[in-house]
Amino acid sequence: MEQQNQLEVCFTPAIYDRYASDDKIVVVVDILRATSSICAAFENGAEAIIPVSTVGEAREMKKKGYIVASERDGYVLDFADFGNCPMNFTAERVKGKELVYSTTNGTRSVNMASHSRKVVIGSFLNISAIANWIVKQSSPVLILCASWKDRFSLEDAVFAGALCKKLTDSGKFYTICDSALAAMDLWSIASKDLFSYIQKAAQKGRLAEKGLDYCIEYCHTLNTTTVIPVFEKGRLIDISHSCTKFE
């Protein structure tokens, strides 16, 4: 029988240390909106994205001449070129360019997991592409939900369940992780009408209060892109055009 790899889900960065391991592929997930925006940026031709965790780092990178996309609590920072909505990352703004990106939850999670074997960006937009890529690797996998300020996030958990289902259905993965099993149960409910289901999510309400909820349907649309953003040497790059099994 072919060897299977272990699959786990961490619902919040607050307990990431319980899961952290140098030998895992970590899939960072922040559906509303960081990882959806990263996928949109690469789909529209971005050369690279530098994720930074703090406002101070983002401000310093702006002083060095970088294009900076940055927000906190949904609000665009005063020095940033634009914020965190996927619709901001148009080809006119990002094609062929290296961007600096800093958000409330998502970019911190990327840097937190940077010690891992690989860090890959997951969203509904590229779910099949990353699932197919992961299946070709020989590695245990952890899905890290960026959550919202270390609190459980419904949309991230539902995505984790969708990806877990794809990976376990491949026959290459198994799970004894209760979080992964719970996430798959959530997906089994939400998948019947994903956009309607996600209307109950707290983050939907937070975005609606600021007039930013127009991106929610976009962020929950499956397979609009085949990009595979991977973190390498301090930058996210799209490896979809040169995918080979890494050693």
C-alpha positions as CSV (number, residue, x, y, z in Angstrom):
1,M,0.0,0.0,0.0
2,E,1.2,3.5,-0.9
3,Q,2.3,5.5,2.1
4,Q,-0.1,8.2,3.2
5,N,0.8,11.5,4.8
6,Q,-0.8,13.1,7.8
7,L,-3.2,16.0,7.3
8,E,-4.0,18.5,10.1
9,V,-5.9,21.8,10.5
10,C,-5.0,24.6,12.9
11,F,-8.0,26.9,13.4
12,T,-6.0,29.9,14.8
13,P,-2.4,31.1,14.9
14,A,-2.8,31.3,18.7
15,I,-2.2,27.6,18.9
16,Y,0.1,27.2,15.9
17,D,3.0,26.2,18.2
18,R,1.1,22.9,19.0
19,Y,1.4,22.0,15.3
20,A,4.6,23.6,14.1
21,S,7.1,21.3,12.4
22,D,9.9,21.9,9.9
23,D,8.9,18.9,7.8
24,K,5.3,20.0,6.9
25,I,3.8,21.9,4.0
26,V,1.8,24.7,5.6
27,V,-1.2,26.0,3.6
28,V,-2.0,29.5,4.9
29,V,-5.6,30.5,4.5
30,D,-7.2,33.9,5.0
31,I,-10.3,33.8,2.7
32,L,-11.5,37.3,3.7
33,R,-9.3,38.6,2.3
34,A,-5.5,38.2,2.3
35,T,-5.0,34.9,0.5
36,S,-7.8,35.6,-2.0
37,S,-6.1,38.9,-2.8
38,I,-2.6,37.2,-3.2
39,C,-4.1,34.8,-5.7
40,A,-5.8,37.7,-7.5
41,A,-2.5,39.6,-7.7
42,F,-0.6,36.6,-9.2
43,E,-3.4,35.9,-11.6
44,N,-3.1,39.5,-12.8
45,G,0.7,39.2,-13.3
46,A,2.4,40.3,-10.1
47,E,6.1,39.3,-10.1
48,A,6.4,38.8,-6.4
49,I,4.8,39.7,-3.1
50,I,6.7,40.5,0.1
51,P,4.5,39.7,3.1
52,V,5.4,41.8,6.2
53,S,3.8,41.4,9.6
54,T,3.9,44.9,11.1
55,V,2.8,48.4,10.1
56,G,6.3,49.6,10.8
57,E,7.8,47.2,8.4
58,A,5.3,48.2,5.7
59,R,6.0,51.9,6.3
60,E,9.8,51.3,5.9
61,M,9.3,49.4,2.7
62,K,7.2,52.2,1.3
63,K,10.1,54.6,2.1
64,K,12.3,52.4,0.0
65,G,10.1,52.8,-3.0
66,Y,8.0,49.7,-3.0
67,I,4.3,49.6,-3.9
68,V,2.6,48.8,-0.6
69,A,-0.8,47.2,-0.1
70,S,-1.7,47.4,3.6
71,E,-4.6,47.6,5.9
72,R,-5.5,47.1,9.5
73,D,-9.1,46.2,10.6
74,G,-10.2,46.7,7.0
75,Y,-8.9,50.3,6.7
76,V,-6.2,51.2,4.2
77,L,-3.2,52.7,6.0
78,D,-2.4,56.3,5.3
79,F,0.9,55.6,3.5
80,A,-0.3,52.6,1.5
81,D,-1.0,52.6,-2.2
82,F,-4.1,50.5,-1.8
83,G,-5.7,48.1,0.6
84,N,-6.7,44.4,1.0
85,C,-9.6,43.9,-1.5
86,P,-8.9,41.4,-4.3
87,M,-10.3,44.0,-6.8
88,N,-7.5,46.4,-5.9
89,F,-4.9,44.0,-7.4
90,T,-5.6,44.8,-11.0
91,A,-3.2,44.1,-13.9
92,E,-2.7,47.9,-14.3
93,R,-1.4,48.1,-10.8
94,V,0.5,44.8,-10.3
95,K,1.6,43.3,-13.6
96,G,5.3,42.7,-13.6
97,K,5.8,44.3,-10.2
98,E,7.0,43.3,-6.8
99,L,4.6,44.4,-4.0
100,V,4.8,44.7,-0.3
101,Y,1.8,43.4,1.5
102,S,0.7,43.7,5.2
103,T,-2.7,42.7,6.6
104,T,-4.3,42.3,10.0
105,N,-4.1,38.5,10.0
106,G,-2.9,36.8,6.8
107,T,0.7,38.1,6.3
108,R,1.5,37.5,9.9
109,S,0.6,33.8,9.5
110,V,2.8,33.4,6.4
111,N,5.8,34.7,8.3
112,M,4.9,32.6,11.3
113,A,5.1,29.4,9.2
114,S,8.2,30.4,7.3
115,H,10.3,27.8,9.1
116,S,8.3,25.0,7.5
117,R,9.3,22.8,4.6
118,K,7.1,24.9,2.3
119,V,4.4,27.6,2.8
120,V,1.7,27.8,0.1
121,I,-1.2,30.2,-0.2
122,G,-4.7,28.7,-0.3
123,S,-8.0,30.2,-1.3
124,F,-11.2,29.0,-3.0
125,L,-9.9,30.7,-6.1
126,N,-7.0,28.2,-6.5
127,I,-8.2,25.3,-4.4
128,S,-7.9,22.6,-7.1
129,A,-4.5,23.9,-8.3
130,I,-3.0,23.7,-4.8
131,A,-4.7,20.4,-4.0
132,N,-3.3,18.8,-7.1
133,W,0.2,20.3,-6.4
134,I,0.1,19.1,-2.7
135,V,-0.9,15.6,-3.8
136,K,2.3,15.4,-5.8
137,Q,4.5,16.2,-2.8
138,S,5.6,13.6,-0.3
139,S,5.0,15.6,2.9
140,P,2.6,15.9,5.9
141,V,0.3,19.0,5.5
142,L,-1.0,21.5,8.0
143,I,-3.7,23.9,7.0
144,L,-3.2,27.1,9.0
145,C,-6.3,29.3,9.3
146,A,-5.2,33.0,9.7
147,S,-8.5,33.6,11.6
148,W,-9.4,37.0,12.9
149,K,-7.2,38.3,15.7
150,D,-6.6,34.7,16.8
151,R,-10.3,33.9,17.0
152,F,-12.0,31.1,15.1
153,S,-13.0,32.1,11.6
154,L,-15.9,30.4,9.9
155,E,-14.9,31.1,6.3
156,D,-11.3,29.8,6.8
157,A,-12.6,26.7,8.5
158,V,-15.0,25.9,5.7
159,F,-12.2,26.3,3.2
160,A,-10.0,24.0,5.3
161,G,-12.7,21.4,5.2
162,A,-13.0,21.7,1.4
163,L,-9.2,21.2,0.9
164,C,-9.1,18.4,3.4
165,K,-11.9,16.6,1.5
166,K,-9.9,16.9,-1.8
167,L,-6.7,15.7,-0.2
168,T,-8.2,12.7,1.7
169,D,-10.2,11.7,-1.4
170,S,-6.9,11.5,-3.3
171,G,-5.9,8.5,-1.1
172,K,-2.6,10.2,-0.4
173,F,-3.6,11.6,3.0
174,Y,-5.1,10.5,6.2
175,T,-6.2,12.4,9.3
176,I,-6.7,11.7,13.0
177,C,-7.0,15.5,13.7
178,D,-10.3,16.5,15.2
179,S,-10.0,20.0,13.7
180,A,-9.7,18.5,10.2
181,L,-12.7,16.2,10.8
182,A,-14.8,19.1,12.1
183,A,-13.7,21.3,9.1
184,M,-14.8,18.6,6.7
185,D,-18.2,18.3,8.4
186,L,-18.6,22.1,8.0
187,W,-17.7,21.8,4.4
188,S,-20.3,19.1,3.9
189,I,-23.0,21.5,5.1
190,A,-21.6,24.7,3.4
191,S,-20.9,23.2,0.0
192,K,-24.6,22.9,-0.8
193,D,-24.8,26.7,-1.1
194,L,-21.5,28.2,-0.1
195,F,-22.3,31.9,-0.7
196,S,-25.5,31.7,1.3
197,Y,-23.9,29.7,4.1
198,I,-21.1,32.2,4.5
199,Q,-23.5,35.1,5.1
200,K,-23.5,34.1,8.8
201,A,-19.8,34.6,9.2
202,A,-18.7,37.3,11.6
203,Q,-16.2,38.6,9.1
204,K,-19.0,39.2,6.5
205,G,-20.6,41.5,9.1
206,R,-17.3,43.3,9.8
207,L,-16.8,44.0,6.1
208,A,-20.4,45.0,5.5
209,E,-20.1,47.7,8.3
210,K,-17.3,49.3,6.2
211,G,-18.9,48.8,2.8
212,L,-16.3,46.2,1.9
213,D,-18.5,43.1,1.6
214,Y,-18.8,43.3,-2.2
215,C,-15.8,41.0,-2.5
216,I,-17.3,38.1,-0.5
217,E,-18.9,36.3,-3.5
218,Y,-15.6,36.6,-5.5
219,C,-13.6,35.2,-2.5
220,H,-15.9,32.2,-2.4
221,T,-15.8,31.3,-6.1
222,L,-14.0,28.1,-6.8
223,N,-11.2,27.6,-9.3
224,T,-10.9,30.9,-11.1
225,T,-7.1,30.6,-11.2
226,T,-4.4,28.0,-11.3
227,V,-1.7,30.1,-9.5
228,I,0.3,28.4,-6.7
229,P,1.9,31.1,-4.5
230,V,4.8,29.7,-2.5
231,F,7.0,31.5,0.0
232,E,10.6,31.4,-0.9
233,K,13.5,33.5,0.4
234,G,11.2,36.1,2.0
235,R,8.9,36.5,-1.0
236,L,5.8,34.9,-2.4
237,I,6.2,33.7,-6.0
238,D,3.8,31.9,-8.3
239,I,5.4,28.5,-9.2
240,S,2.5,27.2,-11.3
241,H,4.4,27.6,-14.6
242,S,7.4,25.6,-13.3
243,C,5.9,23.0,-11.0
244,T,8.2,20.1,-10.2
245,K,8.3,18.0,-7.1
246,F,10.7,19.7,-4.7
247,E,13.2,17.7,-2.7
